[in-house]
């Protein structure tokens, strides 16, 4: 008796030390998995919330039992150790039942259920428990799981259901590790074949954990037990716990935007990210806002400005700009935090003060002219042209005046304009190579006479021929001796023609255009 008292006292001391170590560890590593429910089968304070329900009344017979015990009221040759506190739940020969009758008085399959456990707002739930089975015993495997043997497969199974679902889900299964008539030790089944394949359980209880998949409001938990082995053997379990990963939304502080509030300059948004569980930042989103004044009048989000940087444009001139971050830890969004508004945005000082840019038709060319009031480090101008397709191509350059504070005039002739609408873009290049578009203009070009333009001429392969529509109906390509090489009809309303000379040798050719009582010949050179 003294030995038993000493043993129980030492177990209590070990439990206190165990809890102290757990507490220190949780503080030191900032653990995020927190236990929110437990049952260690003690007389008071267990379970921590709610109550447990057994499928039959707890009982103890000479050769069978199904009850909470400290081991002192049950006798077998291989007592259990390693349980959490002074008591655990044990089971052996359950089929004798509370009346302690003969075999098969009740079913050897019984259960314990915990209902209505609150899991609202919890995720990443796991179950943990201590499990043991007499190492000196042999438990019945799948061989016995048929009607002839009264389905005598021994097991311990942890199951759960969420929000009263009709289906119970399995979290942990423990079966004999020998499925044959020999039977075997109890072990965790990790692959679902109803045969234990984990480490064999013994009289010293060991921890086994399993996942609880899904979320909801309430959780029902149960353990199903079958123990009716041929040789005396018992099962035991203790210290059931449910834990969840606590995930608190992250936060952002010190949100500011930096950089010069001037057109063309880049603003950068910065902030300090913090997460109570030290979760890494993942998926934070960003916005930039434009307002009419420092108080946020008519504040609107800037379209497509969704990164931590933003380049100010002409639209932002005289406006006030702010940066906003919504922190995210990959799962939860924190509260959006906006920086103070900064401004007003000042306009960029252009190296060239352009006062005019005009296009006019002169004969069969387009005259482009422009004037500047001032120039700073102006290297040159570039003239671009496009047709109806909107694709601009550089057609010429004109040197700038470097630095000037007086009016300067410039003129450029487009000698081969496109029939129809011509669009011209004037760009300026700094001494450091920076190019800026100054202005665009357009002119509609149509030949007033029967003039014919061939370009390029000379050519390496092909040439384009333009003329006034309704003037010609036939085009003939002749060699230098006057031999007709090719005859091409010209459709009504057509004002251009493409010639492919890639198949011909280098030399001089002639294009003969005929129609409406007129005929003209034009020299063409293949390089």
C-alpha positions as CSV (number, residue, x, y, z in Angstrom):
1,X,0.0,0.0,0.0
2,X,2.9,2.4,0.8
3,X,4.4,1.6,-2.5
4,X,1.2,2.4,-4.3
5,X,0.8,5.7,-2.5
6,X,4.4,6.6,-3.3
7,X,3.8,5.8,-7.0
8,X,0.7,8.0,-7.2
9,X,2.4,10.9,-5.5
10,X,5.4,10.7,-8.0
11,X,2.9,10.6,-10.9
12,X,1.3,13.8,-9.7
13,X,4.7,15.5,-9.3
14,X,5.6,14.4,-12.8
15,X,2.4,15.9,-14.1
16,X,3.2,19.3,-12.6
17,X,6.7,19.2,-14.1
18,X,5.2,18.2,-17.4
19,X,2.7,21.1,-17.4
20,X,5.5,23.5,-16.3
21,X,7.7,22.5,-19.2
22,X,4.8,22.8,-21.7
23,X,4.1,26.4,-20.4
24,X,7.7,27.5,-20.7
25,X,8.0,26.0,-24.1
26,X,4.8,27.7,-25.3
27,X,6.1,31.1,-24.1
28,X,9.6,30.6,-25.5
29,X,8.7,29.5,-29.0
30,X,5.5,31.5,-29.4
31,X,3.5,28.4,-30.3
32,X,0.5,29.0,-32.5
33,X,-1.3,25.7,-31.8
34,X,-3.5,26.1,-28.8
35,X,-5.6,23.5,-26.9
36,X,-9.2,24.5,-26.6
37,X,-10.7,21.3,-25.3
38,X,-9.5,18.3,-23.2
39,X,-10.5,15.3,-21.2
40,X,-8.0,13.5,-18.9
41,X,-10.8,11.4,-17.3
42,X,-10.3,12.8,-13.8
43,X,-13.0,13.2,-11.2
44,X,-13.2,17.0,-11.5
45,X,-12.6,19.5,-14.2
46,X,-12.8,16.8,-16.9
47,X,-13.8,17.2,-19.6
48,X,-12.8,20.9,-19.8
49,X,-16.1,21.8,-21.5
50,X,-19.3,19.8,-21.7
51,X,-19.7,16.2,-20.6
52,X,-18.9,12.7,-21.9
53,X,-21.5,10.0,-22.5
54,X,-20.7,6.3,-22.5
55,X,-22.7,3.9,-24.6
56,X,-23.1,1.6,-21.5
57,X,-22.6,2.4,-17.8
58,X,-19.1,2.1,-16.5
59,X,-18.5,-1.2,-14.8
60,X,-15.8,-3.5,-13.3
61,X,-16.0,-7.3,-13.1
62,X,-13.4,-9.8,-12.0
63,X,-12.4,-10.4,-15.6
64,X,-13.7,-7.4,-17.4
65,X,-14.2,-3.7,-17.1
66,X,-15.1,-0.5,-19.0
67,X,-14.4,2.5,-16.7
68,X,-12.2,5.3,-15.5
69,X,-9.5,3.9,-13.1
70,X,-6.3,4.7,-11.4
71,X,-5.3,1.0,-11.7
72,X,-5.7,0.2,-8.0
73,X,-9.2,-1.4,-8.5
74,X,-8.3,-3.5,-11.5
75,X,-5.9,-6.5,-11.5
76,X,-4.0,-7.9,-14.5
77,X,-0.4,-8.9,-15.0
78,X,0.7,-5.9,-17.1
79,X,-0.5,-2.6,-15.5
80,X,-0.6,0.6,-17.5
81,X,1.8,3.5,-17.0
82,X,2.5,6.8,-18.6
83,X,-1.1,8.2,-18.2
84,X,-1.5,11.9,-17.7
85,X,-2.7,12.2,-14.1
86,X,-4.2,9.9,-11.5
87,X,-6.8,8.3,-13.8
88,X,-7.3,7.0,-17.3
89,X,-10.0,5.0,-19.1
90,X,-9.5,1.3,-19.4
91,X,-11.4,-1.6,-21.1
92,X,-11.2,-5.4,-21.2
93,X,-13.8,-8.1,-22.1
94,X,-16.4,-5.4,-22.6
95,X,-19.0,-8.0,-23.6
96,X,-19.6,-9.1,-19.9
97,X,-21.4,-5.7,-19.4
98,X,-22.4,-3.9,-16.3
99,X,-24.1,-7.0,-15.0
100,X,-20.8,-8.9,-15.1
101,X,-22.5,-11.8,-16.9
102,X,-20.9,-14.3,-19.2
103,X,-19.4,-13.7,-22.6
104,X,-21.6,-11.8,-25.1
105,X,-23.9,-10.5,-22.4
106,X,-23.5,-7.1,-24.2
107,X,-21.7,-6.2,-27.4
108,X,-17.9,-5.9,-27.2
109,X,-18.3,-2.8,-29.4
110,X,-18.9,0.2,-27.2
111,X,-18.2,3.9,-27.4
112,X,-17.7,7.2,-25.6
113,X,-19.1,10.4,-27.1
114,X,-18.5,14.1,-26.4
115,X,-21.1,16.4,-28.1
116,X,-21.4,20.1,-29.0
117,X,-17.8,21.1,-28.6
118,X,-17.5,24.7,-29.8
119,X,-15.2,25.1,-32.8
120,X,-16.5,28.4,-34.2
121,X,-13.7,30.4,-35.8
122,X,-11.2,27.6,-35.4
123,X,-9.1,26.1,-38.2
124,X,-6.3,23.6,-38.5
125,X,-7.9,21.4,-35.7
126,X,-5.9,18.4,-34.5
127,X,-6.7,15.6,-32.0
128,X,-4.1,14.1,-29.6
129,X,-4.5,11.4,-27.1
130,X,-2.5,8.8,-25.1
131,X,-3.1,5.1,-26.0
132,X,-1.9,1.8,-24.8
133,X,-2.7,-2.0,-25.0
134,X,-1.2,-4.7,-22.9
135,X,2.0,-5.8,-24.5
136,X,1.7,-9.3,-23.1
137,X,-1.7,-9.8,-24.8
138,X,-2.6,-10.9,-28.3
139,X,-5.5,-9.0,-30.0
140,X,-7.8,-10.3,-32.7
141,X,-7.2,-9.2,-36.3
142,X,-9.2,-9.2,-39.5
143,X,-9.3,-13.0,-39.5
144,X,-11.9,-12.7,-36.8
145,X,-14.0,-10.0,-38.5
146,X,-16.8,-12.3,-39.8
147,X,-20.1,-13.6,-38.7
148,X,-18.7,-17.0,-37.7
149,X,-16.5,-15.2,-35.1
150,X,-19.2,-12.7,-34.2
151,X,-17.1,-9.9,-35.9
152,X,-14.5,-10.0,-33.1
153,X,-12.0,-7.6,-34.6
154,X,-10.3,-5.6,-31.8
155,X,-9.9,-1.8,-32.3
156,X,-9.8,1.7,-30.9
157,X,-11.1,4.3,-33.4
158,X,-11.3,8.1,-33.0
159,X,-14.1,9.7,-35.1
160,X,-15.7,13.1,-35.4
161,X,-18.5,15.0,-37.1
162,X,-19.1,18.7,-37.6
163,X,-22.4,20.5,-37.2
164,X,-24.3,17.3,-36.6
165,X,-23.4,15.7,-40.0
166,X,-24.9,12.2,-40.5
167,X,-21.5,10.9,-41.4
168,X,-18.7,10.3,-38.9
169,X,-15.1,10.9,-40.2
170,X,-12.2,8.9,-39.0
171,X,-9.2,10.7,-37.4
172,X,-7.2,7.8,-35.8
173,X,-7.6,4.0,-36.2
174,X,-5.7,1.4,-34.0
175,X,-5.9,-2.3,-35.0
176,X,-3.9,-5.5,-34.4
177,X,-0.7,-5.6,-36.4
178,X,-1.3,-9.2,-37.4
179,X,-4.5,-9.9,-39.5
180,X,-4.2,-13.7,-39.4
181,X,-5.5,-16.2,-36.9
182,X,-2.4,-15.6,-34.8
183,X,-3.5,-12.1,-33.9
184,X,-1.0,-9.4,-32.8
185,X,-0.2,-6.3,-30.9
186,X,-2.2,-3.1,-31.2
187,X,-0.8,-0.4,-33.5
188,X,-1.9,2.6,-35.4
189,X,-3.3,1.9,-38.9
190,X,-1.8,4.7,-41.2
191,X,-3.0,3.4,-44.6
192,X,-6.6,2.5,-43.9
193,X,-6.3,-1.3,-44.4
194,X,-7.5,-2.2,-40.9
195,X,-4.1,-3.6,-40.0
196,X,-1.8,-1.8,-37.6
197,X,1.4,-0.7,-39.2
198,X,2.7,1.8,-36.7
199,X,4.8,1.1,-33.6
200,X,3.2,-1.6,-31.5
201,X,1.4,-0.2,-28.4
202,X,2.4,-1.4,-25.0
203,X,1.5,-0.9,-21.4
204,X,3.2,2.5,-21.3
205,X,0.7,4.9,-23.0
206,X,2.1,6.8,-26.0
207,X,0.7,9.8,-27.8
208,X,-1.0,9.5,-31.2
209,X,-2.4,12.5,-33.1
210,X,-4.8,12.9,-36.0
211,X,-6.3,15.7,-38.1
212,X,-9.8,17.1,-37.9
213,X,-10.7,18.2,-41.4
214,X,-13.2,21.0,-42.0
215,X,-14.6,23.9,-40.1
216,X,-18.0,24.7,-38.6
217,X,-19.7,25.7,-35.3
218,X,-19.8,22.5,-33.2
219,X,-17.9,19.3,-33.2
220,X,-18.9,15.8,-31.9
221,X,-16.1,13.5,-30.9
222,X,-16.2,9.8,-30.1
223,X,-14.0,6.8,-29.5
224,X,-15.3,3.4,-30.6
225,X,-13.7,0.4,-28.8
226,X,-13.9,-3.3,-29.4
227,X,-11.9,-5.5,-27.0
228,X,-12.8,-9.2,-26.8
229,X,-9.5,-11.0,-27.5
230,X,-8.9,-14.6,-26.8
231,X,-6.1,-14.2,-24.3
232,X,-6.6,-11.6,-21.4
233,X,-5.7,-8.2,-22.6
234,X,-6.8,-4.6,-22.0
235,X,-6.8,-1.3,-23.7
236,X,-6.3,2.1,-22.2
237,X,-6.4,5.8,-23.2
238,X,-6.1,9.2,-21.6
239,X,-5.6,12.9,-22.0
240,X,-7.7,13.6,-25.1
241,X,-7.1,17.1,-26.5
242,X,-8.3,19.2,-29.4
243,X,-6.1,22.0,-30.6
244,X,-6.4,24.6,-33.3
245,X,-4.1,26.9,-35.1
246,X,-4.8,30.4,-33.9
247,X,-4.6,32.8,-36.8
248,X,-5.1,36.5,-36.0
249,X,-5.2,39.0,-38.9
250,X,-1.9,40.8,-39.6
251,X,-1.5,44.6,-39.3
252,X,0.2,47.4,-41.1
253,X,1.7,50.5,-39.4
254,X,4.0,53.4,-40.3
255,X,2.3,53.6,-43.7
256,X,3.8,56.5,-45.8
257,X,4.6,57.4,-49.4
258,X,7.9,58.9,-50.2
259,X,9.4,60.6,-53.3
260,X,9.2,64.0,-55.0
261,X,5.6,65.0,-55.8
262,X,6.4,66.1,-59.3
263,X,5.1,64.9,-62.6
264,X,7.3,62.1,-63.9
265,X,8.7,61.2,-60.5
266,X,8.2,57.8,-58.8
267,X,6.5,57.6,-55.4
268,X,7.2,54.6,-53.1
269,X,4.8,53.3,-50.5
270,X,6.4,51.8,-47.4
271,X,4.9,50.2,-44.2
272,X,5.7,47.9,-41.3
273,X,4.1,44.5,-41.4
274,X,3.3,42.6,-38.1
275,X,1.6,39.3,-37.4
276,X,0.8,38.0,-33.9
277,X,1.7,34.4,-35.0
278,X,4.7,35.6,-37.0
279,X,3.1,34.4,-40.2
280,X,5.0,35.5,-43.3
281,X,3.4,38.3,-45.3
282,X,1.7,36.8,-48.4
283,X,-0.8,38.4,-50.7
284,X,-0.9,42.0,-49.4
285,X,-2.7,44.4,-51.8
286,X,-2.0,48.0,-52.5
287,X,-3.8,51.1,-53.8
288,X,-3.0,54.7,-54.7
289,X,-5.5,57.5,-54.4
290,X,-5.8,60.9,-56.0
291,X,-7.6,63.8,-54.3
292,X,-8.3,67.5,-55.0
293,X,-6.9,68.7,-51.7
294,X,-5.1,67.6,-48.6
295,X,-8.4,66.8,-46.9
296,X,-9.2,64.1,-49.5
297,X,-11.8,66.0,-51.5
298,X,-13.1,63.8,-54.4
299,X,-10.7,61.1,-53.5
300,X,-10.6,58.3,-56.1
301,X,-8.5,55.2,-56.6
302,X,-6.0,55.4,-59.4
303,X,-6.7,52.7,-62.0
304,X,-4.0,50.0,-62.4
305,X,-1.9,51.5,-59.6
306,X,-1.6,48.3,-57.5
307,X,2.0,48.0,-56.6
308,X,4.2,49.7,-53.9
309,X,5.4,52.3,-56.4
310,X,3.6,54.8,-58.7
311,X,4.9,57.2,-61.4
312,X,3.2,60.5,-61.3
313,X,1.6,61.6,-64.6
314,X,0.1,64.9,-66.0
315,X,-3.3,63.9,-64.6
316,X,-1.8,64.1,-61.1
317,X,-0.7,67.7,-61.5
318,X,-2.1,69.9,-58.7
319,X,-3.5,66.8,-57.0
320,X,-2.7,65.1,-53.7
321,X,-1.6,61.5,-53.6
322,X,-1.9,58.8,-50.9
323,X,-0.8,55.1,-50.6
324,X,-2.9,52.3,-49.0
325,X,-1.9,48.8,-48.0
326,X,-4.2,45.9,-46.9
327,X,-1.8,43.4,-45.2
328,X,-2.4,39.6,-45.7
329,X,-0.7,36.6,-44.2
330,X,-1.8,34.2,-47.0
331,X,-5.1,33.4,-45.2
332,X,-6.5,36.5,-43.5
333,X,-6.6,40.2,-44.5
334,X,-5.8,42.8,-42.0
335,X,-7.4,46.3,-41.9
336,X,-6.5,48.6,-44.8
337,X,-4.3,51.5,-43.7
338,X,-3.7,54.7,-45.8
339,X,-0.8,57.0,-45.7
340,X,-1.3,60.8,-45.4
341,X,-2.0,62.7,-48.6
342,X,0.9,64.5,-50.1
343,X,0.9,67.3,-52.7
344,X,0.2,69.3,-54.7
345,X,1.9,67.5,-57.6
346,X,3.8,70.1,-59.6
347,X,4.2,69.9,-63.4
348,X,7.4,68.8,-65.1
349,X,9.6,71.5,-66.5
350,X,10.0,70.5,-70.2
351,X,13.4,71.0,-71.8
352,X,11.6,72.6,-74.8
353,X,8.9,75.2,-74.6
354,X,6.9,74.3,-77.8
355,X,4.6,77.1,-79.0
356,X,3.3,75.7,-82.3
357,X,3.4,72.6,-84.5
358,X,1.7,72.7,-87.9
359,X,1.4,70.6,-91.1
360,X,0.4,71.9,-94.5
361,X,0.4,70.5,-98.1
362,X,2.8,72.1,-100.6
363,X,2.8,70.7,-104.1
364,X,3.0,66.9,-103.5
365,X,4.7,67.2,-100.2
366,X,3.8,68.0,-96.6
367,X,5.5,70.9,-94.9
368,X,6.0,70.6,-91.1
369,X,6.9,73.6,-89.1
370,X,7.2,74.4,-85.4
371,X,8.5,77.1,-83.1
372,X,10.0,77.0,-79.6
373,X,10.1,79.8,-77.0
374,X,12.9,78.2,-75.0
375,X,15.2,75.1,-75.1
376,X,17.4,73.5,-72.5
377,X,20.0,70.8,-73.4
378,X,18.0,70.1,-76.5
379,X,20.0,67.8,-78.8
380,X,17.5,67.2,-81.6
381,X,14.0,66.7,-82.8
382,X,12.5,63.5,-84.3
383,X,9.6,63.6,-86.7
384,X,7.3,60.5,-86.7
385,X,4.6,59.7,-89.2
386,X,1.7,57.2,-89.2
387,X,-1.2,56.4,-91.4
388,X,-4.6,55.1,-90.5
389,X,-3.0,52.1,-88.7
390,X,-1.7,54.4,-86.0
391,X,1.8,52.9,-86.1
392,X,4.4,55.8,-85.9
393,X,7.7,55.5,-87.8
394,X,10.5,58.0,-87.6
395,X,10.9,59.7,-91.0
396,X,13.5,62.4,-90.1
397,X,15.6,64.3,-87.5
398,X,16.5,67.9,-87.1
399,X,19.1,69.3,-84.8
400,X,18.0,71.3,-81.8
401,X,19.4,74.6,-80.5
402,X,20.9,73.2,-77.3
403,X,20.2,76.0,-74.9
404,X,18.1,79.0,-76.0
405,X,15.8,81.6,-74.4
406,X,14.6,83.2,-77.7
407,X,12.0,82.0,-80.3
408,X,13.4,79.4,-82.7
409,X,11.6,78.2,-85.9
410,X,12.1,74.8,-87.6
411,X,10.9,73.3,-90.9
412,X,10.9,69.7,-92.2
413,X,9.5,68.5,-95.6
414,X,7.9,65.1,-95.9
415,X,8.6,64.4,-99.6
416,X,6.7,61.1,-99.7
417,X,3.5,61.5,-97.7
418,X,0.9,58.7,-97.6
419,X,-2.3,59.1,-99.7
420,X,-5.0,60.0,-97.3
421,X,-4.6,61.0,-93.6
422,X,-1.1,61.6,-92.4
423,X,-0.4,61.8,-88.6
424,X,2.8,63.5,-87.4
425,X,4.3,63.3,-84.0
426,X,7.1,65.7,-82.9
427,X,9.5,64.4,-80.3
428,X,12.5,66.0,-78.5
429,X,15.7,64.3,-77.4
430,X,17.9,65.6,-74.5
431,X,21.6,65.6,-74.5
432,X,21.5,62.6,-72.2
433,X,19.3,60.7,-74.7
434,X,15.9,61.1,-73.0
435,X,13.2,61.3,-75.5
436,X,9.8,63.1,-74.9
437,X,6.8,63.5,-77.2
438,X,5.9,67.2,-77.6
439,X,2.9,67.3,-79.8
440,X,1.0,65.6,-82.7
441,X,-0.8,67.0,-85.7
442,X,-2.4,65.6,-88.9
443,X,-3.1,66.5,-92.5
444,X,-5.1,64.8,-95.3
445,X,-3.0,64.4,-98.4
446,X,-4.4,63.7,-101.9
447,X,-2.7,64.3,-105.3
448,X,-4.3,67.1,-107.2
449,X,-2.8,66.1,-110.6
450,X,-1.9,63.0,-112.4
451,X,1.5,62.9,-110.8
452,X,3.0,59.5,-110.2
453,X,5.3,58.6,-107.3
454,X,7.5,55.5,-107.2
455,X,9.1,54.7,-104.0
456,X,11.7,53.4,-103.3
457,X,13.5,54.0,-106.6
458,X,16.1,52.5,-107.0
459,X,14.9,49.4,-105.2
460,X,16.3,46.1,-104.1
461,X,13.1,44.1,-104.5
462,X,9.8,45.9,-104.6
463,X,8.4,49.4,-105.1
464,X,5.1,51.2,-104.4
465,X,3.5,53.3,-107.1
466,X,0.9,55.9,-106.2
467,X,-1.2,58.0,-108.6
468,X,-4.5,59.8,-108.7
469,X,-7.5,57.3,-108.7
470,X,-9.5,56.9,-112.0
471,X,-6.5,58.1,-114.1
472,X,-5.1,54.7,-115.2
473,X,-6.6,51.3,-116.0
474,X,-3.5,49.4,-117.1
475,X,0.2,49.1,-116.0
476,X,2.9,47.4,-118.0
477,X,6.4,46.6,-116.9
478,X,9.0,46.9,-119.7
479,X,12.7,46.1,-119.8
480,X,15.4,48.5,-121.1
481,X,14.7,47.2,-124.7
482,X,11.0,47.9,-124.6
483,X,10.0,44.3,-124.1
484,X,6.8,43.9,-122.1
485,X,7.6,41.7,-119.1
486,X,4.3,42.0,-117.3
487,X,0.8,43.5,-117.7
488,X,-1.3,44.4,-114.7
489,X,-4.9,45.7,-114.7
490,X,-5.7,48.6,-112.4
491,X,-9.1,48.4,-110.8
492,X,-11.5,51.4,-110.7
493,X,-10.9,53.6,-107.7
494,X,-7.4,52.3,-107.1
495,X,-4.7,54.9,-106.5
496,X,-1.7,52.7,-105.8
497,X,0.1,49.6,-107.1
498,X,2.8,47.3,-105.7
499,X,5.6,46.0,-108.0
500,X,7.7,43.0,-107.1
501,X,11.0,43.0,-108.9
502,X,12.7,40.3,-106.9
503,X,12.6,37.8,-109.8
504,X,14.3,40.3,-112.2
505,X,18.0,41.0,-112.7
506,X,19.6,44.3,-111.8
507,X,19.1,47.0,-114.4
508,X,16.8,49.7,-115.8
509,X,13.1,49.1,-116.3
510,X,10.1,51.2,-117.3
511,X,6.6,51.4,-116.0
512,X,4.0,52.3,-118.6
513,X,0.7,53.6,-117.2
514,X,-2.3,53.9,-119.6
515,X,-5.9,55.0,-119.3
516,X,-8.5,57.6,-120.4
517,X,-6.5,58.8,-123.4
518,X,-3.4,59.3,-121.4
519,X,-0.2,57.3,-121.2
520,X,3.0,58.0,-119.1
521,X,6.3,56.1,-118.8
522,X,8.4,56.1,-115.6
523,X,11.9,54.9,-115.1
524,X,12.5,52.3,-112.5
525,X,16.0,51.0,-111.4
526,X,16.5,47.5,-109.8
527,X,19.7,47.6,-107.7
